[in-house]
Amino acid sequence: MTPLQIWTAAARPRTLFAAAAPVLLGTALAYADGGAHGPSALVALACALLLQIGANFVNDLADFEKGADTKEGRIGPLRVVSAGLVAPATMRRAVVFTFALAFVLGLYLVARGGWPILAVGLASIAAAVAYTAGKNALAYLGLGDLFVLIFFGPVAVAGTHYVQTLQFSWPAVLAGIGPGLIAVAILVANNLRDVQGDRAAGKRTLIVRFGGGFGKALFAACYIGAALVPVAYWLWTGRHPGAMAAAWVLPMAIPLLKTVFATRPETDDPKALARTLIPVLGRTGQLLFVYAVLFSLGVALT
């Protein structure tokens, strides 16, 4: 592999849908409220992507150091540190550089939005690091799902809206729950795939704690909840009925639900399980972006 291919793999491009989707929705909401600000939207998008890439770098490094990812035992997509393609010290420098770049770019948003944006930015960096790094890493305690919901949902959507309109919006918080839930569905599919290895490594995800049946139900609940959010948004605000087009994400997800419910995460061969669920991960990321596009168009055009 070339260096470009290695670092592209480490950045995990498929996960970037989860970072871009809430920024798109927050921008559409700002436009509908008459406060869209192009430069702020672009910088918010750049910061969101950098934060996601930085979190992926931390995850690659921390899971290797904790023994959750090994060269011999890895069954999911390539992890460059465990594969020996990037030295741990080099990945640490990449983490620092990525978050530093996000912070520097974010200073523009701080200058525009003030201390609330600074607080959100610092909290986002801290959560990205704490997700898998440290003795009490969020993912290892089963708290990863909650923090993904918060930071990929209401924080990202309402924060993007705020930095453009300079006004806090509770409807934007509600709208943000939708993409946050589908981002959780991505994580759930990932943790269903890795449940056997996570249990062996002491990574106490919700799937490890409560079992594969719980994980399947949670995966379905995320899609059902996301489909209900635009309906709730319309009922609360009385505006933008076209936003309910985003509820079509639920019928679009039916093939994924069938695939997930057909698995037996605790007993299936890990490699066979990975072959089944890795496409579900990618498709869920795509549906997250489709959901954000439909929601955004519905808000902007109706």
C-alpha positions in Angstrom: 0.0 0.0 0.0 1.1 3.5 -0.7 1.2 6.1 2.1 -1.9 7.7 0.7 -3.8 4.4 0.7 -2.7 3.7 4.2 -3.8 7.0 5.6 -7.0 6.9 3.6 -7.8 3.6 5.2 -7.0 5.0 8.7 -9.3 7.9 8.1 -12.2 5.4 7.3 -13.9 7.5 4.6 -17.2 5.6 4.9 -17.6 6.9 8.5 -17.5 10.5 7.2 -21.1 10.4 6.2 -21.9 10.5 9.9 -19.9 13.7 10.3 -21.3 15.5 7.2 -25.0 14.6 7.6 -25.8 16.7 10.8 -23.9 19.7 9.4 -26.0 19.5 6.2 -29.2 19.4 8.3 -28.1 22.2 10.6 -27.4 24.4 7.6 -30.8 23.7 6.0 -32.5 24.6 9.3 -30.4 27.8 9.4 -31.5 28.6 5.8 -35.1 28.0 6.6 -34.8 30.4 9.6 -33.3 33.1 7.3 -29.8 32.9 8.8 -27.7 30.7 6.6 -24.0 31.7 6.5 -21.9 30.0 3.9 -18.4 30.4 5.4 -19.5 29.2 8.8 -21.2 26.2 7.2 -18.0 25.2 5.3 -15.8 25.6 8.3 -18.2 23.7 10.4 -18.1 20.9 7.9 -14.3 20.9 7.8 -14.2 20.7 11.6 -16.7 17.9 11.7 -14.8 15.8 9.2 -11.5 16.5 11.0 -13.0 15.5 14.4 -14.3 12.3 12.9 -10.9 11.5 11.3 -9.2 12.2 14.6 -11.6 10.0 16.5 -10.9 7.2 14.0 -7.1 7.6 14.5 -7.6 7.5 18.2 -9.7 4.4 17.9 -7.2 2.7 15.6 -4.4 3.3 18.2 -6.3 2.7 21.4 -7.9 -0.5 20.3 -4.5 -1.8 19.3 -3.0 -0.8 22.7 -5.8 -2.4 24.6 -5.7 -5.6 22.7 -9.2 -5.2 21.0 -7.5 -5.2 17.6 -4.6 -7.5 16.8 -3.0 -8.4 13.4 -4.1 -12.0 13.8 -7.5 -11.5 15.3 -8.8 -8.5 13.3 -12.0 -9.5 11.4 -13.3 -6.1 10.3 -11.9 -3.5 7.9 -8.2 -2.8 8.0 -6.7 -1.1 11.1 -3.4 0.3 10.2 -1.7 0.2 13.6 -2.6 -3.4 14.4 -1.6 -4.3 10.8 1.9 -2.9 11.4 1.5 -0.3 8.6 1.7 2.8 10.9 3.8 2.9 14.1 1.9 3.8 17.3 4.1 6.9 17.8 3.4 8.1 14.3 -0.4 7.6 14.9 -0.1 9.7 18.1 1.4 12.5 16.1 -1.4 12.2 13.5 -4.0 12.4 16.3 -2.4 15.6 17.7 -2.1 17.2 14.2 -5.7 16.4 13.2 -7.3 17.8 16.4 -5.0 20.8 16.3 -6.0 21.6 12.8 -9.7 21.2 13.8 -9.1 23.6 16.7 -7.4 26.2 14.6 -10.1 26.2 12.0 -12.7 26.3 14.7 -11.3 29.6 16.0 -13.2 31.2 13.1 -16.4 29.7 14.5 -15.5 30.8 18.0 -14.9 34.4 16.8 -18.4 34.3 15.3 -20.4 32.4 17.9 -18.5 33.1 21.1 -17.8 30.9 24.1 -20.7 28.4 23.5 -18.9 27.3 20.3 -15.6 27.1 22.1 -17.2 24.9 24.8 -18.8 22.6 22.1 -15.5 22.3 20.2 -13.5 21.4 23.3 -16.1 19.0 24.5 -16.2 17.4 21.0 -12.4 16.9 21.0 -12.5 15.5 24.5 -15.3 13.0 23.7 -13.5 11.9 20.5 -10.4 11.1 22.5 -12.2 9.6 25.5 -14.3 7.4 23.3 -11.6 4.6 23.2 -8.5 6.1 24.9 -7.8 6.0 28.6 -8.6 3.7 31.5 -12.3 4.6 31.5 -12.8 4.9 27.7 -16.5 5.5 26.9 -16.7 2.6 24.4 -15.3 0.2 26.9 -17.8 1.1 29.5 -20.8 0.8 27.2 -21.3 4.6 27.0 -20.3 5.0 23.4 -23.8 4.8 22.0 -25.0 7.7 24.3 -22.2 10.0 23.3 -22.6 9.2 19.6 -26.2 10.1 19.8 -25.5 13.4 21.6 -22.5 14.6 19.5 -23.5 13.3 16.1 -27.1 14.5 16.7 -28.3 17.5 18.7 -24.9 19.0 19.4 -23.8 18.9 15.7 -27.1 20.0 14.2 -28.0 22.7 16.8 -24.4 23.8 16.9 -24.2 24.2 13.1 -27.5 26.1 13.2 -26.3 28.3 16.0 -23.0 29.3 14.5 -24.9 30.5 11.4 -28.0 32.2 12.9 -26.4 33.1 16.3 -29.6 31.9 17.9 -30.2 28.8 19.9 -33.1 26.6 18.5 -34.9 23.8 20.4 -36.4 22.6 17.1 -32.9 22.1 15.8 -32.1 20.0 18.9 -35.1 17.8 18.2 -34.2 17.5 14.5 -30.7 16.5 15.5 -32.0 13.4 17.3 -32.7 11.8 13.9 -29.2 11.7 12.5 -27.9 10.9 15.9 -30.0 7.8 16.1 -28.8 6.5 12.7 -25.2 7.2 13.7 -25.9 5.0 16.7 -27.2 2.3 14.3 -23.8 2.4 12.6 -22.1 1.8 15.9 -24.5 -1.0 16.9 -23.9 -2.8 13.6 -20.1 -2.5 14.3 -20.5 -3.8 17.8 -22.6 -6.7 16.7 -19.9 -7.7 14.3 -17.2 -7.4 17.0 -19.0 -8.8 20.0 -16.9 -11.9 20.4 -13.6 -10.1 20.1 -14.9 -7.2 22.3 -15.9 -9.6 25.0 -12.5 -11.3 25.0 -10.7 -7.9 25.2 -12.9 -6.7 28.0 -14.6 -4.1 25.9 -18.0 -3.8 27.6 -20.2 -2.4 24.8 -23.9 -2.6 25.2 -24.0 -5.6 23.0 -21.4 -7.4 25.2 -23.4 -6.4 28.3 -26.9 -7.2 27.2 -26.5 -9.6 24.2 -27.0 -9.8 20.5 -30.8 -9.8 20.9 -30.7 -6.4 22.6 -28.4 -5.2 19.9 -30.8 -6.2 17.1 -33.7 -4.5 18.9 -31.6 -1.4 19.4 -30.6 -1.3 15.7 -34.3 -1.4 14.7 -35.3 1.2 17.3 -32.7 3.6 16.0 -34.3 3.5 12.5 -37.9 3.7 13.9 -37.0 6.6 16.1 -35.2 8.4 13.3 -38.3 8.0 11.1 -40.5 9.5 13.8 -38.3 12.6 14.4 -39.3 14.6 11.3 -43.0 13.9 12.1 -42.4 15.2 15.6 -40.6 18.2 14.2 -43.5 19.0 11.9 -46.1 18.5 14.7 -44.1 20.8 17.1 -43.2 23.6 14.7 -46.2 23.4 12.3 -43.8 24.2 9.5 -41.9 22.3 6.8 -44.2 19.3 6.2 -41.8 18.2 3.5 -39.3 17.2 6.2 -41.4 14.1 6.8 -40.0 12.7 3.6 -37.0 11.7 5.8 -39.3 9.1 7.3 -38.8 7.0 4.2 -35.5 6.0 5.7 -37.4 3.2 7.6 -38.7 1.3 4.5 -35.3 1.8 2.9 -33.7 0.1 5.9 -35.9 -3.0 5.8 -33.3 -5.1 3.9 -30.7 -4.1 6.5 -33.0 -5.0 9.4 -33.6 -8.4 7.8 -29.9 -9.0 7.5 -29.1 -8.0 11.1 -32.0 -10.1 12.5 -30.8 -13.1 10.6 -27.4 -13.1 12.4 -26.5 -14.8 15.7 -23.7 -12.6 16.9 -22.6 -14.7 19.9 -22.3 -18.0 18.0 -21.8 -17.2 14.3 -18.3 -17.7 12.9 -16.6 -14.2 13.4 -15.4 -14.0 9.8 -18.7 -15.0 8.4 -20.4 -12.5 10.7 -18.0 -9.8 9.5 -18.8 -10.5 5.8 -22.5 -10.2 6.6 -22.4 -7.0 8.7 -19.6 -4.9 7.0 -22.0 -4.1 4.1 -24.7 -3.2 6.6 -22.2 -0.7 8.1 -21.6 1.0 4.8 -25.2 1.0 3.8 -26.3 2.5 7.1 -23.8 5.3 6.6 -25.3 6.0 3.2 -28.8 6.0 4.6 -27.7 8.5 7.2 -26.7 10.9 4.5 -29.9 10.2 2.4 -31.9 10.9 5.6 -30.1 14.2 6.1 -30.6 15.2 2.4 -34.3 14.4 2.5 -34.8 16.2 5.8 -32.8 19.2 4.6 -34.7 19.4 1.3 -38.0 19.1 3.1 -37.1 21.9 5.5 -35.6 24.2 2.8 -38.3 23.8 0.1 -41.6 23.6 2.1 
